[in-house]
Amino acid sequence: MTDETLRRVDITRLSKGRYTATNAAGTTITVGEGDDAFSPVELLLAAIAGCSAADVDYITAKRSEPERYDVTMTGNKIRDEQGSNRMVDLRLAFHVEFPDDEGGRAARAVLPRAVQQSHDRLCTVSRTVEAGTPIEAVVD
């Protein structure tokens, strides 16, 4: 792979169960326990929702700016028969409203197709989750 394809996030421990995630631009988010932090599972859900939300927004906003644009990502965390924790019943729901004008009608008309395109081929995050890409875990 090349530097052009590489994506990276660094995690730094703040305290037991609390970490800071930092991206290449230097933006941070708190991960872990506490009311002011995202849990790792919530970050997974946010990554899927954010990826598809952006895909769909870029497609529909060419036609009209939405009056409402909310996306909800849900799932159930379970322990399976092998004792492994994982998420099931993942559901991505778009709640989008456009103005009642020509552009809004055009955006509303492409919305279902845009959601499907994001799911089927555009969203890197959901495509990776659905493909079940292996993760190499190492100690450097």
C-alpha positions as CSV (number, residue, x, y, z in Angstrom):
1,M,0.0,0.0,0.0
2,T,1.1,3.6,-0.4
3,D,1.1,6.7,1.7
4,E,-1.8,7.8,-0.5
5,T,-4.0,5.0,0.7
6,L,-2.9,4.8,4.3
7,R,-5.3,6.2,7.0
8,R,-4.2,6.4,10.6
9,V,-5.5,7.1,14.1
10,D,-3.4,7.1,17.2
11,I,-4.8,6.3,20.7
12,T,-3.1,7.7,23.8
13,R,-4.1,6.5,27.3
14,L,-5.4,9.3,29.6
15,S,-6.4,7.0,32.5
16,K,-7.8,3.5,33.0
17,G,-10.5,3.1,30.5
18,R,-10.1,6.6,28.9
19,Y,-8.1,7.4,25.8
20,T,-7.7,10.2,23.2
21,A,-7.9,9.3,19.6
22,T,-5.9,11.7,17.3
23,N,-6.1,11.8,13.5
24,A,-3.5,13.0,11.0
25,A,-4.9,16.5,11.1
26,G,-4.5,16.6,14.9
27,T,-8.2,16.5,15.7
28,T,-9.0,14.6,18.9
29,I,-11.9,12.8,20.5
30,T,-12.1,11.1,23.9
31,V,-12.8,7.4,23.8
32,G,-13.8,5.1,26.6
33,E,-15.6,5.5,29.9
34,G,-17.3,8.6,31.1
35,D,-20.2,10.9,30.1
36,D,-18.0,13.1,27.9
37,A,-16.5,10.2,25.9
38,F,-17.7,8.0,23.0
39,S,-17.4,4.3,23.6
40,P,-15.6,2.3,21.0
41,V,-18.9,0.8,19.9
42,E,-20.5,4.2,19.6
43,L,-17.5,5.3,17.4
44,L,-18.1,2.3,15.2
45,L,-21.8,3.3,14.8
46,A,-20.8,6.9,14.2
47,A,-18.2,5.9,11.6
48,I,-20.8,3.9,9.6
49,A,-23.5,6.6,9.9
50,G,-21.0,9.5,9.2
51,C,-19.6,7.7,6.1
52,S,-23.0,7.1,4.6
53,A,-24.4,10.4,5.6
54,A,-21.6,12.2,3.7
55,D,-22.0,10.0,0.6
56,V,-25.8,10.7,0.5
57,D,-25.3,14.4,1.3
58,Y,-22.9,14.9,-1.6
59,I,-25.3,13.3,-4.0
60,T,-28.6,15.0,-2.8
61,A,-27.1,18.4,-2.1
62,K,-26.3,18.9,-5.7
63,R,-30.0,19.2,-6.2
64,S,-31.2,20.9,-3.0
65,E,-30.1,21.8,0.5
66,P,-32.1,19.7,3.0
67,E,-34.4,21.3,5.5
68,R,-33.7,18.3,7.8
69,Y,-30.9,15.9,7.6
70,D,-30.6,13.3,10.5
71,V,-29.1,9.8,10.4
72,T,-29.6,7.2,13.1
73,M,-27.4,4.2,13.4
74,T,-28.5,1.4,15.8
75,G,-27.4,-2.1,16.7
76,N,-27.4,-4.6,19.6
77,K,-24.3,-5.6,21.4
78,I,-24.4,-9.3,22.2
79,R,-22.1,-12.1,23.4
80,D,-22.4,-15.0,20.9
81,E,-22.3,-18.7,21.4
82,Q,-18.5,-18.7,21.3
83,G,-18.3,-16.1,24.0
84,S,-17.3,-13.3,21.6
85,N,-18.8,-9.8,21.9
86,R,-20.1,-8.3,18.7
87,M,-22.8,-6.1,17.2
88,V,-25.9,-7.5,15.4
89,D,-29.0,-6.1,13.9
90,L,-27.2,-3.0,12.5
91,R,-29.7,-0.5,11.1
92,L,-28.9,2.8,9.3
93,A,-32.0,5.1,9.0
94,F,-32.1,8.4,7.1
95,H,-34.5,11.1,8.2
96,V,-34.3,13.7,5.4
97,E,-36.6,16.5,4.3
98,F,-36.2,18.8,1.3
99,P,-38.1,21.9,0.3
100,D,-41.2,21.6,-1.7
101,D,-39.7,23.0,-4.9
102,E,-38.1,21.6,-8.1
103,G,-34.7,21.1,-6.5
104,G,-36.2,19.5,-3.4
105,R,-38.3,17.1,-5.4
106,A,-35.2,16.2,-7.5
107,A,-33.2,15.5,-4.3
108,R,-36.0,13.5,-2.7
109,A,-36.3,11.4,-5.9
110,V,-32.6,10.4,-5.8
111,L,-32.4,9.9,-2.0
112,P,-33.3,6.1,-2.0
113,R,-30.8,5.4,-4.8
114,A,-28.1,7.5,-3.0
115,V,-28.7,5.5,0.2
116,Q,-28.4,2.3,-1.7
117,Q,-25.3,3.4,-3.6
118,S,-23.6,4.3,-0.3
119,H,-24.5,0.9,1.2
120,D,-23.6,-1.1,-1.9
121,R,-20.3,0.5,-2.9
122,L,-19.4,4.0,-1.7
123,C,-19.1,3.9,2.1
124,T,-15.7,2.5,2.9
125,V,-16.6,1.9,6.6
126,S,-19.8,-0.1,6.0
127,R,-18.2,-2.0,3.1
128,T,-15.3,-3.0,5.3
129,V,-17.6,-4.1,8.1
130,E,-19.8,-6.2,5.8
131,A,-16.8,-7.7,4.0
132,G,-15.4,-8.8,7.3
133,T,-11.8,-7.6,6.6
134,P,-9.3,-9.3,8.9
135,I,-7.4,-7.2,11.5
136,E,-3.8,-7.9,12.3
137,A,-3.1,-7.2,16.0
138,V,0.6,-7.0,16.9
139,V,2.8,-5.8,19.7
140,D,5.6,-3.5,18.3
